Amino acid sequence: MKFLKNTFAFVVPLTAMLLSFIIYLFSSNILNNYKIKIANDYSIVVITNTPIIKEDITELGGIKVEKIITLEKNAIIDNIKSDLSSTSIDLLKKKLPHFYKINLETFPTTSQLETIKDKLYANKNVRKVEIFSKNHNSVYLLMLLLSQISFILFTIITIFAVIMISKQIRIWFYEHHEKITILKLHGASILYSSSTILKYAIISSFISFFIVSGIFIYLVDNIGVLLPNDLENIVQVTLSFDESLMKIFLLSFGISILTIIGVLLKYKIKYD
C-alpha cells in the first residue's frame, strides 16, 4: 500500500506534464501542416501594365517565391467574348493588362503580406495586387494562438510538476534518512543508499510513459476526439509514432532524473 501511495504521488504530476506535452505536439503539428496546406493553396494575384521578368522576383517579404504563373489573357477574354464584337476583342487584347499568380513557399503572416504588398506596389509597372488573406489569416491566427496557449500550459504544468516531484523526492529522502545514514556509515555511496528512492522514480516514470503513450496512440488514430468535424476536414495530423514516443520517453525520464539529481545534491550538501 505504501509503495502504491509513493508511486502514485510521483505518477500524477509526471503524467499531467506529459499530457500537456502531447497536446502541444498535436497543436504545433496541426499548425505546421495547415501552414503547408494553405501555402500550396494560397496565391497572390498581380496585375501589371507590361510583362514582368519572373527571374527578378525570387523572394517577397523574406519568403522565397515558389513559382510565378502567367494567367492567359485568352482565358479571360473567352468568358466575355460572346458579348463583344471582333473589333472590341482585338482592342481588348491590346489594352488588357498582364495577370500573374505568385505562389510562395510558406504562408505569410499579416505583417509579411503588408511588406509584400508594399514591395510589389513599389514597382511602377504594377497596377493592382490582390492578397486574398482574410479567410486564411483568421484560421491561421486561431491555430497559432492555440499552439502558443498549449506551449504556455505545458511550461506552467512542467514547472509545477518539477516542484511536486522534488517535494515528493525530499519526503522519500526524509522517510529513508535513517537507512541512508546507516548505509553511508558502512561506506555506501549516496547513490547506492538512495536506491529505493531511485526505484520509485524509475517505476513511476515507466508508468507515466505507458499511460501517456497509450493516450497518444489512441488520439493519433482518433483525432476527431480533439477536433470538431469542420476542422477535421481542414487540418491533419502527421506525427511520427517513433519520434513522438521517443520525445515522451526522454521527457518522462529526463525530468525525473534531473529532479532526483538536484534533490540528491542538495541532500548530500546538507548531511555530508
N, C-alpha and C positions, 0 to 999 in steps of 0.2 A: 504493500500500500504506500509506503514511504517512497519507494522507487518510482511508482507511478506519479505521485504528487510532485516529486522533484523534476521528473522528466516533463510533466505537463506544464510546469511553471516556465520551462525553457522553450517548449514547443510553441506555445501560444503566441508570444511576441515574434518569434522567428517566422512562424507561418504567416502571420499578419504582414510582416515585411515582405516576404516572398510573393504573397498575393498581390500586394501593391506594385511589386516589380513586374509581374506578368501583365497587369493592367497597363502599365507604362509600355511594355514591349508591344502589346496589341495596338495601343493608340498611336505610337510612333511608327509602327509598320503600316498601319492603315493610312496614316498621313503621307508617308513616303510613296505608297502605292497610288494614292489619289493624285499626288503631285505628278507622277509619271503619266497617269491616265489623262489628266487634263492638259498636260504638256503635249501629248500626242494629238488630242482633240482641238486644242486651242490654237488660234492663229490671229495675226494682226493683218488687217487689210489696209493697203496703202494705195492711194490714187495719185498719179504723177502726170505732169504735162508732157514729159518726154520719157523715153525708156531709161531705166536706171541700170547702172553697172552692178550686177549682183555680187561680183567678186570684191567690191569695195565695202560691202556690208557683211562683216564676219561676226560681229558681236553688237548687242544692243543692251544698254543698261547693265553691263557686266555679265550678260548671259550670251553664250555662243548661239549663233543662228544656225539651226539645223538645215533649213532649206528655204529658198525663195521660189515660189511658183508663180508663173505668169498666167493671169486669168485671161483667156482668149476673148477678144472683142466680139468675134463672131457668135460666141455662145450667148452674149448679152443681147446682141442685135437680133438673133433668131427669136428671142422671146417677144420682141415688139415689132418685127418687120411686117407682120400681117396688116398693121395699121398704117404703114408708111409706103410712100412711092419709092421707086427705084432711085430717083434723084435724091430723095431725102436720106435713103440708106447710104448712098455714096458719100453724101455730105457728113452723115453721122460717123461713118468710118474714119473720115479725115479729122473730124473735130473731137471725137470721143477720146477721153484721156486713157492712160495706161493703168491697168489694175494689177496689183500683186498681192499674194498671200504669203506672209512670213511666219514660218514655224520656228519656235525656239526650243532649245534642248530641255529646259526646265520651265515650270510655270513661274512667271514673275510675281513679285509682291506688288502692292499698290504703289509704293514709292518707286519701285523699279519701272512700273508701267508709265508713271509720270515722266521719269527720266527718258524712257524710250520715246515717248510721245514728243518731248521737247527736242530730242536729238533728231528725230525724223523731220519735224517742222523747221529745224534749223536749215534744212535743205530747201532752197527757194523753189526747187522743181516739184516739191511735194504739195499737193493741193488739199488732201484730206487723209486723216489717219483714224481708223476705227479699231478700238482695242477690245470691245465686247467683254469686259471684265466683270461686270456686276454680278451675274449669277454664279460664276466660278468663284469669285472672291468671297462671297458670303459663305459658301460651303467650306472653302479652304480655311478661312479665318476661324470658323467654328471648330473645325478639326484641329487647327493649330492651338486654339485655346484649350481644348480638351486634352491635347497632348501635354501642354505646359502644366495644366492643373494636375494631371496624373503624375508628372515628374515631381512637382512640389509635394504632392501627397506621399509619394514614395520616399522622398527625402525626410519629411517630417516623421513618418512611421519608422523609418530606419533609425533616426535619432532616438526616438522613444524606445524602440526595440533594443538598441545597444544599452541604453540606461537600465531597462528592466532586466536584460540578460546579465549585465555586470553586477547588478544588485543581487540577483539570484546566485551568481557565482560566489559573491562575497559571503552570502548566507551559508552556502555549502562549505566554504573555507572555515568559517567560524564553527560550524557543526562538526567538522573533522579536524579542528585545530589540535586537539589532544593527540589524535592518531598521527597527524603530520609531525608534531613536535617529537613524539617518541621515535618515529622512523628517522627523523633528522639526527637525533642523538645517536642513533646506530649507524650513522654515516650515509643515509639515503639522501639522494638529491631532492630538491623541492619538486621537481617534475615527477619523480617516482612516487614521492609521498602523496602527491595530489592525483594519483592515477584514477581513484574512484570518481573524483570530480570530472576529470577528463572523459571518463567513460560515460557519465551522464550527458555531457555536452555532445559527444560524438553520436550517441544513440539518438538524442533529441534532434540533432542536425539531419540524421538519416530519415527520421520520422517526418520531419517538416518537408524535406526534399521530396519524399514519396507522395505525401499528401498533395503538395502544390503541383508536382509533376502530373499526377492523375487529373487534377482540375485543369491544368494547362492542355493536356492531350484532349480532354473532353471538349473544351472550349474551341480548340482549333477545328474539331470535326463538327461542332455545333455553334458556329459563330453567331447564329440568329438569336442565341440567348442574350448576347451583349448588344446586338444592333437591331433597330426597328426594321421592318420589311423593306421600307423605302430606301434606307441607307444600305441595306444588304445588297441591293441591286446596283448600287453606285460604287461601293468600295469592296476591296477584297483583302484577305489576309494571306501572306506568303511567307510565314515564319518557318524557318528550318527547325525540325524537331531536334536534331543532334546539337546544333549550335545553341538553341534556346535552352535545352535541358542542361547543357554544359554551363551556361551562364547561371542558371538557377542553382546548380550544384556548387559552383565556385563561390557564389554569393552566400549560400547557406553555410558552407564550411569556413569561408573566408571571414565572415562576420563573427562566427563562433570562436575561431582560433585567435583572431586578433583581440577580441574582447577578453578571452581567457588569458592571453599573454599579458595584456595590460593590467588585469587584476592580479595576476601571478607576480608580476614585477613589483606592484605596489605592496602586496602581501610580504614578499621577500624583503623589501626595504624596511618594512615596519617591524618584522620579527627577527631579522638577522642581526 
